[in-house]
Amino acid sequence: MTTPTSRFSPLDPTSSEPIYRQLYWRFRDAIANGLLAPGERVPAARALAKELGLARGTIDTAYSLLTSEGYLQARGQAGTIVAPDITIKSAPDTRSPQASPVTRHPPATLPFQMGLPALDAFPKKIWAQIGARCVRSTRAQDMANPSGPGLQALRAAIASYLQVSRGIACSPEQVFITSGYRDSLSLITHALLKPADRVLIEDPGYPPTRQLLEQLQIHTVALPVDQDGMRGPSADLVAQAAVVTPAHQSPLCVSLSLARRLELLAWANRHRAWIIEDDYDGEYRYISRPLPALKSLDRDGRVLYSGTFSKVLFPGLRLAYLVIPQAQIECFQHASQTLRSSCPELTQAIVATFMSEGHFARHIQRMRKLYSERRAFTANGLQKVLGNHVHIDSNPGGMHLILRLDGQQSDTQLVERMQQDGLSAEALSEWSQLGEKTSGLLLGFANIESQASAEALGKRILALLQG
């Protein structure tokens, strides 16, 4: 059998890139270029180490990385093979008179990447079938500029879904489609706020919220978060709005207590302020049923509910939505027509059909079970390897883990080293503005498929901690 080492360029011992990373990239390129076919067996780690004159651990590290990212599959005594279901795009035939489809080369997804759902579990076949039907049924008028508020069928599907899943009673006219959370926040700002207004935000909190508001000349006031969520504003604190993540606080994953929810609603009503509820992944709670939305408690029309399809479907959709108070419909209609930033209606039609036919609800149920399993895999695997070096928070929901580091370890430096090593992570300290900043790592677990993968990745983190 011809071994893969004869099919790509030799390793460079003088390179600044570690040998295992060179080996990793050469296997990836060989698979992508069709030099290694799906299902083809690759050399055993011991044999390849002997052939290349490398340590066995170097080969194991490269193979573990390739396996965790889905390029290789370990089959026990049957050996390690190229993943049978991996899709390889062949080079276009330049002799063909027909144009070839555009080949997309998106950035590679990295282990522990935040905000990325389990792409391997997405029902692509069903999605493709619905997409084909929507394309075939496209009419001439569907190709015109999309509606500012969004496709009516999608707005109706979202309103129906929120009534059942999040306890929000709303009409389709209250639902506005946007191209993402930033677009939703920008639409709210243009409709209801003005430069120099003040907005309360959580600390620690999602950095883009503060960054976007400040770009729009809105002053932000950070309020600390504890085990019950964001601390309520004092009675005399004047602001025009507050942005909160009640279901799973971003990034600490705690839930805003009922007492504080009622306190915040009372403050907003008293000051005629707005509450922007960012429910970015409220569907994913693992110890009980998902909590009702803060919007479901709103009796005075002060809460604007922001949802997204990025976490429950996939971020490449660039699709999100807002539920606004009934009294603000005309104001938001005007603002949405001015901004003209809605998602293409073909995409909206596909999502509307996906929801109305029941696929959306079933997908969320499957993902809730899958993420519960993968969260346990990841936490157990990392704890086994990292031991006393970190403390892993016991989060009730969400799509990421928090690894607390001891006070002597800089999370920003560790994150930088992890990124250089091909691992994704975010530094918890960079999400804070107030007081003593806690050192920790934010790690997405949705694409970690097994405890073995988590342990292999944990060994790489341990080497960076000890290096």
Phi, psi and omega in degrees: 000135177286123182279155180300335183296340178273359187250359176215169186298152183291160177288152184246102182292344180270355182289151176286344179280133180303151182301318182295328178289321176299316180296319178302311182293326180290322174295317179300314181295320180296321178291315182296326182271001178082006178289332171245120186271152174306133181087350181287138180281139176255161184299149173298148183303319181297316181293319181292323177299318179294318181295320184270351182071036182245165175290146179302322181299328179295316179292317180301319180295316179295316179296321180297319179294316179296323179290316181296334180264004172090008180277326180239159175227131176274129182244032178062232181293342179282355177092190181250134183232162169292135183309125185296329184265009180290139184265123179248123179270119179284157180294144182294147179276108184291347179278346183288135178287345181271147179290142179273150177300151178293131177269124181266140178233074180290161176300144180294140174280142185248151175304138179073014181297130182284148173073012183250116179289176181285091184294333180290341183259004181287137182284075186296326181295313178298317180299317181295320179296316178295318179300318179296319178296319181293323178294315181296329183269005181295131178256168182301317182292340178287345182270358179283182179301137180292156177295140179303309180289338180120169181294130185300321180298321179288319179300320179292319180295319179294316180300318179294316180297315182294326178300317184279315191271329186239002177070024183259117176269113181209159176264160176303330181293340178275351182264126178240129181273135179230177182260021178144172182301317180298322179293320177298313181294322177295319179297316178299316182299315180292329183278323192239342185243171178219160179306142180081357172295161180247139180230131177279136178228163181276151174222117000290157182205170183298114186304319181300334178299307180297317183298316181293316180299318180292326175297329179271014176065033174259132178279136180252143177236115184275133175244137185291153178248134173235201185293346178254014180094197182295132177293139184294147177293148176295157185301329183263004179283118183260127175206160183268344181197166174220139176250122182226157175239081190291323186291304176226101183304135181261110019249000192282347175070006175284159180258142177291122184295158180300318180301317181286330175298313180293322178297318180293318178298319179295319178299314181297319180293320181294320183261004183054042180258168181253147173246123178258110182266109179268100182258068191288331177209042183297343180291338190256088175234134193249347182260350178194185177294151176305141181288148174300151180289152173303324180303330182292342178265354186285116179250354186244007178068041181251351186257133171249122186263124181249119177239167182214152174264359184297321184273328184269337175246270174198147186294338180295346177296325188053057184222128178214182182204159177236142169246119186250161175299148182306321184290347184257008184301311183297320179299317182284330175299316179295315181295320181292325176293326180289315184284325177049056184239021184288164182283153177306140186291335176297315177299317179298321180294321179296315181294320179300317179293318178303322180283313186294334180271004175090357182293325183297309180298319179294322179296317179296319178299317179295317182292325179299317178291316181297315182292326176299318178292315183290328175297316179295316177305310186293313181297316181294318180295316180292319179297321180298320184275315188275339173052238185278001181286336182220161168241127182262121180296146177267089184273141180282348183191195179093188184233017177217161175252153175246118176256111180278131178259158176290164187297343182275347185258125178279120179290326180293320178292320179294319178299320179297318179293322178296318179296322177294334181266008177084018178248143178262144175192158173235145182275124180300324183298333182282355177265002184245152174238333189260146168058204180283125184275130181281138179269124181192169178246139172254118186234122174286138183245358189298335182251016174268113194271344183202163177293327178298319177296318180297320179295318179298318178291324178298324178297325178291321176295318180300318179297324179287325176295323184269349184282000000 
